[in-house]
Amino acid sequence: MAHILPALENGHAPITLQQYFRESLNEFEDWQVGDPEPVLEIGPEIVPISDVFGALRGCTDIVPANVVGGVTERLTKPWEGEGPLDEMTFSTAARVMSVLVRKRQLEDGRVASMTESYSPSPWHSL
């Protein structure tokens, strides 16, 4: 099933996709143990936050400083980027958040039952 998430253009994300990333971070933060994976309502569609993170896996744009903390505070080791200002790309942030979503699903024991009835979107292969 294809979603209405905008595509990257030469590694760059449209501002709407970056906004969906921020919304997904907020939804992840509010995600309580035992609850289903949060979703965003985008137009007429319901999109799991994992699909939003997956859509940004190839994005080379730099995450704004006011958003980086929402990702790095979840890391078990301090963030050290490769740039002079320790910049983080959306690709890195999306990969970190994808792992954290998967970890939450495993902790909740829902992954096995989800894979039986869930067909991954094309974004999961990015």
Secondary structure, 3 states (H helix, E strand, C coil): CCCCCCCCECCECCHHHHHHHHHHHHHHHHCCCCCCCCEEEECCEEEEHHHHHHHCCCCCCECCHHHHHHHHCCCCCCCCCCCCCCCCEHHHHHHHHHHHHHHHHHHHCCHHHHHHHCCCCHHHHC
